[in-house]
Amino acid sequence: MAFVPFWFILIVILWTGFFVLEGFDLGVGMLHGIVGRDEDGRRAVINTIGPLWDGNEVWLITAGAAIFAAFPLWYATWFSGLYLALVLLLVALIFRGVSFEYRSKSPRERWRGTWSWLLTVCSLLVPLLIGIALGDLLHGLPINASHEYTGSFWDLLQPYGIMTGVTLVAICVLHGATFIALKTTDQVRARAWRVARYSAPITALLVIAFIAWTHVQARGGAFLNPVELIACLAVVAAAVQVQGHREGWAFAATTLTIAICITTIFTDLYPRVMVSSTSPAYSLTVYNSASPPYTLKVMTVVALVLLPLVLGYQAWTYHVFRQRISVHHFRPAAAPPVPQRPLAGATATGTAPQPRRGRALHLRRRT
């Protein structure tokens, strides 16, 4: 059973990595129409994540696959209960990915506006739906003695789950705004920083309220635990850095904020992985939902070999595409001036010959 805590920690790392990396992707998707006022600006904003977004989504797939392999009972109960919500999530992810590719296939304004609208809406739905699903783990769902979900789709919409989703949406907006400010120049950069300044206080209030509610939901003591306290301090630091116009530190603080918020949910959940609102005795834990020890042992060896390679490749990708992006990169170059046809009898300098003085006087006498 020594591998059980290891796999729970690894799953927490995968979910945290997904929101840290995909979080600013989702924020960019939500903000590209606000920060990029014209088509060149929108293209510049979208291209800040152009080489990165599809690789970041792999973390979500890996997190789901790790739950399936290491805790199959958790996977079966959770995903069967979230069936309709998962369909909505997959539709949002599909249309979001397609919008990156299709919006540039036609120059028509209506075509591009439709795909931009889908990109914005789908980028908002992804953190909202996943946040509700993660919040429901701690709040509790109707699960019977056979560890089967007995509720409906509407039972997923718990107040704490909705609060978790809204908080993650707000953090993604702030995270994306600071990322755009780091990756762009000129007016796009200024508008992104303006969005960050306006959203930072709202995000800070939401995170502090979310942490307090999480502490109460987990039936904690009179004081916040260290992880919850770090989350509050991180979001306050992010708001301070944004107001001080320190881009690098602000992005680092929003990264820490979203990472600690996800970690807080799982920290307060452990050793449970899914709380039953029907009876605490029916809750799933890391021990009653785990795979056999030999399976976990083999998976551990594979993970320890492959995970460093994946992390190294992704770090190299971010290093290669680290340059800032300007709106001017997407504006067509000015056409060269059309050469003027010289007049008959023009000199080599391009000026017409002047009439001789005598000839000019003779013309004046005749008139």
BAKOL-114729 format. One record per atom (N, C-alpha, C): residue in one letter; x, y, z. Coordinates in steps of 0.2 Angstrom, whole numbers, plus 5000, padded with zeros to 4 digits. Each point is the difference from the previous one (the first is absolute). Example, Ala and Ser with C-alpha at 12.3 -4.5 7.8 and 13.67 -1.06 7.14 Angstrom:
BEGIN
A506649725039;A499650065000;A500450065000;S499850054996;S500450065001;S499650055003;
END
This chain:
BEGIN
M500449945000;M499650065000;M500450065000;A500749995000;A500450065000;A500050054994;F499749974994;F500050044994;F499350045000;V499549985004;V499450045000;V500150075001;P500350025006;P500150085001;P500450034994;F500549964997;F500450034995;F499550024994;W499649954998;W499550014994;W499550065002;F499850005006;F499650065001;F500350075000;I500750005002;I500450064999;I500150014993;L500149954996;L500250014993;L499450034996;I499449975002;I499350034997;I499950075002;V500250025006;V499950075002;V500550044996;I500649984999;I500550034996;I499750014992;L499749954998;L499850014993;L499450054999;W499550005005;W499550045000;W500350085001;T500550005004;T500350075001;T500350024994;G500449964997;G500450024994;G499550024994;F499449965000;F499550024995;F499850075001;F499850025006;F499750065001;F500650065000;V500649985002;V500550054999;V500150024993;L500149954996;L500250014993;L499450024995;E499449965001;E499450014996;E499650065003;G500250025006;G499650065003;G500150064996;F500750024998;F500150064996;F499749994993;D500049944998;D499749984993;D499350025000;L499649985005;L499350015001;L499950085001;G500450035004;G500050075001;G500150044993;V500549984996;V500150034994;V499449994995;G499749945000;G499449994996;G499450045002;M499950015007;M499550055002;M500150074998;L500650025000;L500250075000;L500250034993;H500149954995;H500250024994;H499650054996;G499450005001;G499550054997;G500050065003;I500250015007;I500050065004;I500750034999;V500549975000;V500750025000;V500250024993;G499849964995;G500150014993;G499450034997;R500050074999;R499550044998;R499849984992;D500549994996;D499949994993;D500349934999;E500049984993;E500149944998;E500849995001;D500450054999;D500749995001;D500249995007;G499650035005;G500149995007;G499849945002;R499449974998;R499849945002;R500449944997;R500350014994;R500549954998;R500650005004;A500250065002;A500650005004;A499949975007;V499450015003;V499949975007;V499949924999;I499749984995;I499949934999;I500749964999;N500450044996;N500749974999;N500449995005;T499950045006;T500449995006;T500049935003;I499449964998;I499949935003;I500049954994;G500150034994;G499949964994;G500449935000;P500750005002;P500449945000;P499949965007;L499650035005;L500049975006;L499349975002;W499550024998;W499349985003;W499949934999;D500249974995;D499849934999;D500449955004;G500750025002;G500449965004;G499750015007;N499850065002;N499750015007;N499449965001;E499649994995;E499449965002;E500249925001;V500649984998;V500249935001;V500049995008;W500150055004;W500049995007;W499349975003;L499550034997;L499349985001;L499949924999;I500249994994;I499949934998;I500449955004;T500650025002;T500449965004;T499849995007;A499750065003;A499750005006;A499449955001;G499650004994;G499449955000;G500249934999;A500649994996;A500249934999;A500449975007;A500350055003;A500349985007;A499549985005;I499450035000;I499549985005;I499749934997;F499949994994;F499749944997;F500549945002;A500750014999;A500449955002;A500249985007;A500050065004;A500249995007;A499449995005;F499550034998;F499450005004;F499349994996;P500049944997;P499449984996;P499350015003;L499949995006;L499450015003;L499850075000;W500550045002;W499950085000;W499850024993;Y500449984995;Y499850024993;Y499349984998;A499849935002;A499449984998;A499450045003;T500150015006;T499450045004;T500050074998;W500650035000;W500050074998;W499850024993;F500349964995;F499850024993;F499349984998;S499749945003;S499449994999;S499550055002;G500150035006;G499650055003;G500050064996;L500650014997;L500150074996;L499949994993;Y499649944998;Y500049994993;Y499850054995;L499450045002;L499850054996;L500450065000;A500350025006;A500550055001;A500649994996;L500249934999;L500649994996;L499950014993;V499449984998;V499850014993;V500150084998;L499750045004;L500050074999;L500850025000;L500449985005;L500750015000;L500349984994;L499949944997;L500349984994;L499850054994;V499450015000;V499750054994;V500450075001;A500150025006;A500350075001;A500849994998;L500349955001;L500749994999;L500149994992;I499549964997;I500049994993;I499950074996;F499550035002;F499950074996;F500550055001;R500349995006;R500650055002;R500649994996;G500149934999;G500649984996;G499950024992;V499449984998;V499850024993;V500050074998;S499850045005;S500050074999;S500750034999;F500549975003;F500750034998;F500249994993;E499749944997;E500249984993;E499650044995;Y499350005002;Y499550024995;Y499950084999;R500250035005;R499850085000;R500450034994;S500649984999;S500450034994;S499949974993;K499549955000;K499949974993;K499650054995;S499750055003;S499650054995;S500150075003;P500150044995;P500150075002;P499350045002;R499549974999;R499350035002;R500050015007;E499750065002;E500050025007;E499549965004;R499449984997;R499549965003;R500349935002;W500449984996;W500349935001;W500550005006;R500450055000;R500550015005;R499750025007;G499550044999;G499650025006;G499749945004;T499749954996;T499749945002;T500549965004;W500549994997;W500549955003;W500350045006;S500150065000;S500350045006;S499549995006;W499350014998;W499549995005;W500049935003;L500149954996;L500049935003;L500749995004;L500550034998;L500650005004;L500050035007;T499650055000;T499950045006;T499649965005;V499449974997;V499549975004;V500349935003;C500349964995;C500349945002;C500650005005;S500450064999;S500550015005;S499850015007;L499450035000;L499750015007;L499749945003;L499649964995;L499749945003;L500549955003;V500649994997;V500449955002;V500250015007;P500350055003;P500150015007;P499450005004;L499550024998;L499350005004;L499849935001;L500049964995;L499849935000;L500449965005;I500750004998;I500549975004;I500050025007;G499950065001;G500050035007;G499449975004;I499450004997;I499449975003;I500149925002;A500349974995;A500249935001;A500549995006;L500550045001;L500549995005;L499750025007;G499550055000;G499750035006;G499549945002;D499749974996;D499549955002;D500449945003;L500649994999;L500449945003;L500050025008;L500150065002;L500150015007;L499350025003;H499550034996;H499450015003;H499649945001;G500049954996;G499749945000;G499449994995;L500049944998;L499549984995;L499649945002;P499449994998;P499649945002;P500349934998;I500349975004;I500349934998;I499849955005;N499849944998;N499749955004;N500549955002;A499849955004;A500549955003;A500449974995;S499749994994;S500449974994;S500550054996;H500050065003;H500550054997;H499750024993;E499450004999;E499750024994;E499650075001;Y500150044995;Y499750075000;Y499249994999;T499650035005;T499349995000;T499650074998;G500450054999;G499750064999;G499950024992;S499850064999;S499950024993;S500550064998;F499950024994;F500450064998;F500050065005;W499450015002;W499950065004;W500350005007;D500149935002;D500349995007;D500850034999;L500250004994;L500750035000;L500150075001;L499450044999;L500150075001;L499950025007;Q500549985004;Q500050025007;Q500350075001;P499850045005;P500250065001;P500850015001;Y500349955003;Y500750005001;Y500349994993;G499849954997;G500349984993;G499950064995;I499550045000;I499950054996;I500550065002;M500150015007;M500550055002;M500749984998;T500149935000;T500749984998;T500150024992;G499549984996;G500050024993;G500150074999;V499650045003;V500050084999;V500750025002;T500349985006;T500750025002;T500549984995;L500049944997;L500549984995;L499950044994;V499450024998;V499950044994;V500450075001;A499950035006;A500350065002;A500750005000;I500349955003;I500749995000;I500349994993;C499649964996;C500350004993;C500050064996;V499550045001;V500050074997;V500650045002;L500150005007;L500650045002;L500749974998;H500049935000;H500649974998;H500150014992;G499550004996;G500050014993;G500250074999;A499850055003;A500150074999;A500850025002;T500249975005;T500750015002;T500549964994;F499749954998;F500449964994;F500050044994;I499550034998;I499950044994;I500550065001;A500050035006;A500450065001;A500849984999;L500149945002;L500749984999;L500249984993;K499649984996;K500149984993;K499950054995;T499750055001;T499850054995;T500350075001;T499950044995;T500350075001;T499550054998;D500150075001;D499750054998;D499350005003;Q499450024996;Q499450015003;Q499749945002;V500149944997;V499749945003;V500349985007;R500650015001;R500349995006;R499750055006;A499950064998;A499750055004;A499349985002;R499649984995;R499349985002;R500049945004;A500449954999;A500149945004;A500150025007;W500550045001;W500250035007;W499450035003;R499650044996;R499450035003;R499549955003;V499949954996;V499549945002;V500349975006;A500649995001;A500349975006;A499950045006;R500150074999;R499950045006;R499350005002;Y499550004995;Y499350005002;Y499849935003;S500249954998;S499849935002;S500449985006;A500650035002;A500449975006;A499650015006;P499750065002;P499650005006;P499449955001;I499749994994;I499449965000;I500249935001;T500649984997;T500249935000;T500349995007;A500350055003;A500249995007;A499549995005;L499450035000;L499449995004;L499749934999;L500049984994;L499749944998;L500449945003;V500750014999;V500449945003;V500050005007;I500050065003;I500049995008;I499349975002;A499550024997;A499349975002;A500049934998;F500349984995;F500049934998;F500449965005;I500650035002;I500449965005;I499749995007;A499650065002;A499649995006;A499549954999;W499650004995;W499549954999;W500349935000;T500649994996;T500349945000;T500249975007;H500250055004;H500249985007;H499449985004;V499550034999;V499349985004;V499849944997;Q500049994993;Q499749944997;Q500449945003;A500750015001;A500449945002;A500049995007;R499650045004;R499950005007;R500750015004;G500350054997;G500750025003;G499950035007;G500650025003;G499950035007;G499950074999;A500250035006;A499950085000;A500450044995;F500649974998;F500550034996;F500149974994;L500250044995;L500149974993;L500749955001;N500049954996;N500649965000;N500550034995;P500649985000;P500650034996;P499850014993;V499749954997;V499950004993;V499550064998;E499450005004;E499550054999;E500350075002;L500450015005;L500350065001;L500450034994;I500449954997;I500550024995;I499550024994;A499549974999;A499550024994;A499850075001;C499850025006;C499850075002;C500550054999;L500649985002;L500650054999;L500250004993;A499949954996;A500350004993;A499550054996;V499349995001;V499650054996;V500150075002;V500150015007;V500150075002;V500750034997;A500549965000;A500650014996;A499950024993;A499649964997;A499850014993;A499750074998;A499550015005;A499750074999;A500550065001;V500449995005;V500550055001;V500550014995;Q500249944997;Q500550014994;Q499750034994;V499449984999;V499650034994;V499950075001;Q499950035006;Q499950075001;Q500750034999;G500549975002;G500750034999;G500349994993;H499649974996;H500249994993;H500749964999;R500049955004;R500649964999;R499749934997;E500250004994;E499749944996;E500249935002;G500750005000;G500249935001;G499849975007;W500050055005;W499849985007;W499349995000;A499650034997;A499350005000;A499849934997;F500349984994;F499849944997;F500349945005;A500550015003;A500249945005;A499550005005;A499850055003;A499550005005;A499349974998;T499850024994;T499449964998;T500149934998;T500649984998;T500149935000;T500049965006;L500350035005;L500049975007;L499350005003;T499650054998;T499350015003;T499649944997;I500049994994;I499649954997;I500249935002;A500749995000;A500349945003;A499849985007;I500050055004;I499849985007;I499349995001;C499650044996;C499249995001;C499849924998;I500349984995;I499949934998;I500349955005;T500650025002;T500349955006;T499550005006;T499850065002;T499550015006;T499449954999;I499749994995;I499549964999;I500249935002;F500549974997;F500249935001;F500349995007;T500350055002;T500350005007;T499549995005;D499450045000;D499549995004;D499649944999;L500049974994;L499749944998;L500349945003;Y500649995000;Y500449945002;Y499949985007;P499949945001;P500149944996;P499449984995;R499550045001;R499449994996;R500250024993;V499649974995;V500150034993;V499350024997;M499549985004;M499350024998;M499649995006;V499750055002;V499550005006;V499349984998;S499749965004;S499349984999;S499650045004;S499550044997;S499550045004;S499549955003;T499949944998;T499549955003;T500249985006;S500749985001;S500249985006;S500850005000;P500350035005;P500850005000;P500349934999;A499649955003;A500349934999;A500049984993;Y499750034995;Y500049984993;Y500550044996;S500450045003;S500550044997;S500549964997;L500350024994;L500649974997;L500650035003;T500549955002;T500650035002;T500649974995;V500650025002;V500549984996;V500249925000;Y499749985006;Y500249925001;Y499449964998;N499450025000;N499549954998;N499850014992;S500450054997;S499850014993;S500749994996;A500549975003;A500750004996;A500049934996;S500550004995;S500149944997;S500549965004;P500149944998;P500449955003;P500750035001;P500449975005;P500750035001;P500449994994;Y500049944997;Y500449994994;Y499950054995;T499450014998;T499850054995;T500350075002;L499950025006;L500350075002;L500850004999;K500349945002;K500749995000;K500350014992;V499749974996;V500250004993;V499850074997;M499550035002;M499850074998;M500550055002;T500249995007;T500550055003;T500750004996;V500249944998;V500649994996;V499950044993;V499549994997;V499950034993;V499950085001;A499750025006;A499950075001;A500750045001;L500449965004;L500650035002;L500550014994;V499949964995;V500450004994;V499850054995;L499350004999;L499750044995;L499950085002;L499850015006;L499850065002;L500650055000;P500649995002;P500550054998;P500150014993;L499949964996;L500150014993;L499550054997;V499449995002;V499450044998;V500150075003;L500250015006;L500250065003;L500550044997;G500649964998;G500550034996;G499850034993;Y499649964997;Y499850024993;Y499650065001;Q499550005004;Q499650065001;Q500450065002;A500450005004;A500550055002;A500450034994;W500249954996;W500450034994;W499550034996;T499449984999;T499550034996;T499950085002;Y499950015006;Y499950065003;Y500650054999;H500649975000;H500650044999;H500150024993;V499849964995;V500050014993;V499550064998;F499450005003;F499550054998;F499950055006;R500650035002;R500050045006;R499950084998;Q500150014993;Q500050074998;Q499450035000;R500050075001;R499450045000;R499750004993;I499350015000;I499750004993;I499750074999;S500150034995;S499750074998;S499450004995;V499650055000;V499550004995;V500350014994;H500550034999;H500350024994;H500249944996;H500149945003;H500249944997;H499449974996;F499450035001;F499449974996;F499750054995;R500350065000;R499850054995;R500449994993;P499650014995;P500449994993;P500550064999;A500549984997;A500550054999;A499850054995;A500250065000;A499750064996;A500349984993;A499650014995;A500149994993;A500650054998;P500549984996;P500550054997;P499650054996;P500350075000;P499750054996;P500149984992;V499450024997;V500149994992;V500450054997;P500549984996;P500450054997;P499650044995;Q500150075000;Q499750044995;Q500450004993;R499550004995;R500350004993;R500350074999;P500650004998;P500350074998;P499750034994;L500050075000;L499750044995;L500550004994;A499750014994;A500450004994;A500650055001;G500649984999;G500550055000;G500350025007;A499849965005;A500250015007;A500749985000;T500450035005;T500749995001;T500149945004;A500649985002;A500149945004;A499850015007;T499950065002;T499850015007;T499250005001;G499749994994;G499349995000;G499650075000;T500350054998;T499750075000;T499950014992;A499550034999;A499950034993;A500550054998;P500250014994;P500450054998;P499750075000;Q500350055002;Q499750075001;Q500150034993;P499550044998;P500150044993;P500550055001;R500450014994;R500550055000;R499750075001;R500450055003;R499850065002;R499850044994;G500450004995;G499850044994;G499349974997;R499949945000;R499449974997;R499450025004;A500150015007;A499550025004;A499850074999;L500550054999;L499850074998;L499750004994;H500249964995;H499750014993;H499249985001;L499949955004;L499349985001;L499650055003;R500350045005;R499650055004;R499850064995;R500550024995;R499950054996;R499449984995;R500049944998;R499449984995;R499450005003;T499949995007;T499450005003;T499850075002;
END
